[in-house]
Amino acid sequence: MRVLAIETSCDDTAAAVVSDAGVEASVVASQDLVHGRFGGVVPELASRQHVVQILPVIAEALERAEARMEDIDAVVATYGPGLVGSLLVGLMTAKGIAMGRGIPFLGVNHLEGHLLSALLERDVPFPFVGLVVSGGHTSLYEVHGLGQYRQLGRTRDDAAGEAFDKAAKMLGLGYPGGRRIEQQAKEGDPRAIGFPRASMKSGGFDFSFSGLKTALRQYLLETGAGGASLSDICASVQEAIVDMLVDNTIKAASSLKVRTIVSCGGVSANGRLRQRLTQQASSIGAEVVFPSPGLCTDNAAMIGFAGRWRLLRGETHPLSLNACATLPLGGAA
């Protein structure tokens, strides 16, 4: 089965062709230049840009796969969670293709795509603890198999990637913030400033990054130009975010006696997170699997993988399926 996959949940316009042979083509058009001057994603601009880019991106994916639209057996698209305007562009495009060609259509959960992205490159043993960490999502899942997800924890406020972006904006580094902060942090001391690490009183696996954001703002107001160097501030902010991500993930894996951890989503491309999570997992006898950087950020290959698996099980959706900005994945712990 040859599947055309579309992903437009936020600000990347992506299309891929996935088949028995694997990922035949994957194309991603970034909107970083569009949103950079605003210091973050502007939803209305994102959806408008998707309208401009979606058909050329699909055409390029088909060309790279040496395929025509007539060679496609089914079409899948992300239908949530994400920015509703952005989701609708990809979803309606997929429906139009499915209706025009008379082929099956399926909506895919964006979070499921991320959780399964590592399986595009290697076998991953079940069960595993999955950390989905990006600009819009920070959640922990217990994954017992394809389609078997249990949410262990989630952010109570900002996502980790959002915290990076807001910190970068305060520091005048621009967008995307995570990459800018990581670059500056390479020359800094991660222990220079003791920014707070949130810990849930309930003892669960939820996250919170708003306190760090407030602490950074307060630090900048109090110290002005007389504070630590920019590199030290960035290294300290990054270390605080990484500490919270690593601590909860290792606690969850230890509690469940799981020996495989998958870290996925855009923030999983962060080198310090990869280093720290790998070190801490080793101390409890666990292995960490990271998708390659191109599969960490939003892409349609992961949507195609998840969607194709469900199509092969006989699942489809009616063309009446709507976008859902807050679409959940799995039951709560």
N, C-alpha and C positions, 0 to 999 in steps of 0.2 A: 504493500500500500504506500503510495506516494502522497505526502501530505504537505500542503502549503500552510505555514504558520505565520500569524501576525501578532505583534506585541506593541501596544501603544498605551501602556498604563500610566506613564508619567511624561517624560520629556525626550525619550529616545524612540524614534520610529524604526521598527525592525521587522524583517521578514526572513523566513527560512524555508528551505525545502528539505524534508526529512523522509527517509524511506528505509527499506530493509538494509540498504548499504550504509546507513547512518546519516550524518548531516551532509547533504550534498552541497548546500550553500547557506550562508548566513550573512545578512547585510544589516548594519545598524547605522542610522543617520543621527548624529548627535545634534542637540540644540544648545550646547554650551555657549556659543557665541550670542545666541538670541537672549539668553537669560543672564549672562555674565554681568552686564551693567546694572542689574537689579539685585545682585547678591543672592539670588535664589530663583526657583521656578515660579513663573507667573502662569497660573492655570489657563487663562484665556489665550495667551500667546502660544502656549504649548499645544492646545487643541488646534489653533489655526495653522501652526506649522506642520502638524500631522497631516492636515488636509492637503497641504502643498507637497509633502514628501511621500505620502503613502504609496501612490501608484508608481512613481519612479523607483522606489525601494523594492516593491514587489517585482517590477520588471527586471531589475538588476539581479535579484535573487534567482529568478527563473533563468536568466541568461547564464549566470554562473553555474547553475545546475544543468545547463544544456537541455532545458525542458521548455515546453509550451504549456499554456494554460490547459490545453486539451489532455495533457499527460497527468494532470493532478486528479487524484481520486477522492480527496476530501480536503476541507479547509477548517482550520481551528484558529481561535483568537482569544486573547485574554479578555475576560469580562469582569474582572475585579480581583482584589481590591485595587484602588488607584484613583486618579483624578477622573471624575465622571465624564467630563468633556473629552478628555483624551481617549478614554476607554471606548466611547461611542464611535469615534472615528474608525478605529480598527475593527470594532465589532460590526458596524454597519457595512464596512467594506467587505468583510468576510461573508456576511449574509448575502450581500449582492452577488458575490462570486458563486456562492453555493446555489442560490436561486437561479441565476442565469445558466449555470452548467448542469443543474439538477443533481448535485453531488452532496454527500453528507456534510453537516456542519456541527461543530462542537465548541462550546465555550470552556476555557481553561482557567483555573484559579492561579493567579500570578505567584502566590506563595508556594503552591505545589510545584510549579515550574522551577523555582529556586531550589527547593528541597531535593528535587530529582536531578538537578543540573550536573552533579558530580558523576552520576551514572552514565552520562554521555561519554566519559573518558575512561572509566574503569568500573570493575565490579566493586560494590560496597556491601559489606555484610550487614544484614538486619539482625537485631534492632540497632538503631543508632540514635544519638541525640543530635538534632539539627538546630543550628543557630542561624536564623535568617536575620541578617543585619545590613541595613541599607539606609538610603535617605528617607524612606517613608515607613520602614518596618524594622522593628527589633523584637523578635520573638524566639522562644525555645520550644522545640517539639520533640516528642518521643515518636520515632518512626519504626513501626513493626513490619512494614512492607508497603508495596505500591498501593496507595489509597488508604493506608491505615495510619492516621496521624492523631496524636493527642497533644494539645497545647499544654505546656508546662509553665510558661510565664510569658509576659509581654511587657512592653514599656508602658508606664503609667502616664507619660507625657510625651516628650520629644523622642523621636527615633535617634539612634546613635549618629547616623549620617546627617540628620538635621542639626544635631548638636555641633558637629564639625562645621557645618555650613554657617551656623549662627555665630560660632566663635570666630571663624575666619572673617566674617563681615565686621564684627567688633574690632578686629585687629587690622582691618583695611587690606586684607589679602585677596579679596575677590572670590569668584565662584568658578569651578567647584571647590568648596572649602576643604574637604578631606585631603585631596591631593596637595593643596597649597600648604596646609598645616604639616602634613607628613614630610614634605620637602624641607620646610624650615626646621622641623624637629630633629633632623639628622645631625645638625650642628649644636643641638641644645642639650641641657641636663634635665632629664625627666623628674629629678627630685628637687629641682630649684624652688618650686612653689607647691605647697601642700594643698591642692584643690580637693574639695570633699568628694567622697565616694558614697553614693546612696546605698543604704541597706534596708530592706523591707522588714518591719517589725514582726510581720507574720511568719518570717522565716521561709517564705516561698521563693520563687525564681523570677519574680518581676524585676523590671529595671526602672530607673528614673534618672534623667539627665538634666532636668530643669534646674536643680540646685547648683550643678556645675556651671551652667550658663550664668546664673545669678552671681555666683562667686567670682567668675571672670569679670563680669561687668563691674562689680564692687572693687575688685583689685585694680582695674584700670582707672576707675574714678579716684581711688585713694592714692595711687602711686604716680599717676601721670607719666611724665617722661623720666621720672626717677626710679622706675621699677626695674625688673629683670629685663634681659635682652629679649628681643622678639623670638629668637630661637629657643631660649629657655622657657618662655611662656608657652610656645607651641608644643614643645616636648612635654611640658607638665600637663597641659590640657589633653594631649593625646594619651599620655600614660593613665590619666584618670579614667578616660573613656574605655581604654583597653582593659584596665583593672576590673571595672564593673562587668564588662563582657566576659572576660576570662573566669572571674570568680564564680559567677552564676552558672556558667556552662560546665565548669569542672565539678561544682557542687551537684548539679543535676546528674551528670554522668556517674559520679561516685554513689549518689543516693540510689540510682536505678541499677547500679552494677553493670553499666553498659561500657563496652570497650572500644566503641567507634564513635567518633564525633565528626559531623559534617558542618563546616562553616561556609555559608554561601551568602550571596548578596553583595552589593557594591563595596561595602566597608570591608568585606573579607579579602579584598585585594591589598589592604593596608599591611605593609611589611612588619610593623611592630606587633600587630595583632597576630599575624601568622607565627612570628617568633615566640611570643609569650604563650600563646595557646598550645603550640607544639611542645614547649618545655613543660608546662604544667600538666598536660595530658600524659606525657611520658612518666611523670612522677606517680601517676596512678595506674600505669600500665595500659594506657589507652592510645589509640592512633587517631590523628586528625587528618581528614581528607578535605582539601581545598580544591574547588574547580579552578581551572586556569583563569587568569584575570579577565579574558574576554567572555567567559561564561559567568563571572561574578556579577558584572553589571547587567542591566536589563538587555535581554536578547530574545529572539524568536526561536532559536534552536531548542532552548529548554521548554518552551511552550509547545513546540512541535513534538518533542519527545514525550511529554506528559499527555498531550492530546492524542497522539498516535496510539499509545498504549491503551487509552480508554476506548478509542474507536475500534481497536482490535478485539476488545471485550464486548463490542456490540452497542456501546453507548453513543448516543447522539443527542442534540438539543433541537427543539423547534426553533423556527426563525423568529418566534415571538420573544426569545430570551433577551432580557434587558441587562444593561450594565449595572453593577453593584459596587459602589465606592468603598463599602465596608464589608465586603464578602469575607466571611470567616473560613477557617480551615481546621477541621478536626474538632473534637470535643474538648472542654476544659479539664484540667487535671483535678 
